[in-house]
Amino acid sequence: MRKLIYGINISLDGCCDHTKFSGGDDIQDYFRQLLQEVDLLVYGRKTYELMVPF
């Protein structure tokens, strides 16, 4: 059985607006390494549109 990992950037006060804050370098590195090991990414429409340029 495959493992499902759900990740979201959210602040302690519940803000999840990607324009308001960014994780530190250690958080960025963690998610980069995590994403290198996946076979499939599932995005919603808005997130997909944000990620297309990358």
Secondary structure, DSSP 8 states (H G I E B T S, - for coil): -----------TTS---TTT----HHHHHHHHHHHHT-S-----HHHHHHHTT-
